[in-house]
Amino acid sequence: MKRLLASTILAAGIFSASGLISASAQAAECGDVTISNMNWQSAELLSNLDKIILTAGYGCNAEIVVGDTVPTITSMVEKGQPDIAPEGWVDLLPDIVKQGFDDGKIIALSESLPDGGEQGWWIPKYIADKNPDLKTFDDLLKHPDLFPDPENPSKGAIYNGAPGWGGTVVTSQFYKAFEFEKAGFNLIDTGSAAGLDGAIAKANERNEPIVAFYWAPTALLGKYDMVMLKTGHDIDEAEWKRCNTVLDCPDPKKNGWPKDRVETLVTKKFSDRAGPALDYLKNRSWSNDTLNKLLAWMTDNQATGEQAAVHFLKTQEDMWTKWVPADVAEKVKAAI
């Protein structure tokens, strides 16, 4: 991942003559830290924000590593790495997360998104307005003709997320549970976050139909007016854990899609040695509205997560300075 800013921070702030002793002491306590960067915008932004604050403010030797929901949290539970998952959508892996909690391998420090995350299948509002009877998955089953597969127009198409996403697993299981293939729909593998974003953007820009997995808060759903279809079924938590979130489960049932808890997860080993840096991670959270605006800025300016994190630190001091002590805040300000 991007390393330029970290180098700049180290040169400009952390090891200045006035801060050497304090920073060195904190670095010894905090040590090397690996932060998972999931491959979507909000997670990229948050991982870079944590890297800057932990590096500049607490003297950690923080490094971003590539990750995704399923492999990252599984690795944290089984291998103790990476140290931090800043945006852990814990309800997508309920059994693995529970095992991690029960075994004392991982700890949830704070709600990254206290408003919760919304995942589901979305259609453009202009399609919803023209088809007021289209509100649920069961309604969708009746209308493959409204969402033709570009490669096979005789079939409908449902666009799935990227490999490794928990929501991709759930979409695949709901596709089976509701028997969308029998109803004449194909499940489209978009291959990546960029592929999914491109498909949704293309449809909206051309005023064409699409039904696709996506989630909120995101810049894309802030830019395009989309409506989320309901599953049409109450939430059965036992069934959700048993099969809807397990890719190789052979007999998924129709179910509701719960609003997700999004938490900052750390390994127990990191929490034991993190020192004061742990308090920052306990305090750090932001609303969906704040995040939507940041993601919109990030998209409009074609900014990286690193650049968006710096933008946030420079423009939202009233928010983030409440997460850290005054001396840490001053170090971060000096570094950026």
Buried (B, 14 or more C-beta within 10 A) or exposed (E): BBEEBBEBBBEEBBBEEEBEEBBEEBBEBBBEBBBBBBBBBBBBBBBBBBBBBBBBBBBBBBBBBEBBBBBBBBBBBEEBBBBBBBBBBBBBBBEBBEBBBEEEBBBBBBBBBEBBBBBBBBBBEBBBEEBEEBBBBBBBBEBBEBBBBEEEEEBBBBBBBBBBBBBBBBBBBBBBBBEBEEBBBBBBBBEBBEBBBEBBBEBBEEEBBBBBBBBBBBBBBBBBEBBBBBBBBEEBEEBBBBBBBBEEBEEBBBBBBBBBBBBBBBBBBBBEBBBBBBBBBBEBBBEBEBBBBBBBBBBEEEBBBBBBBBBBBEEBEEBBBEBBEEEBBBBBBBBB
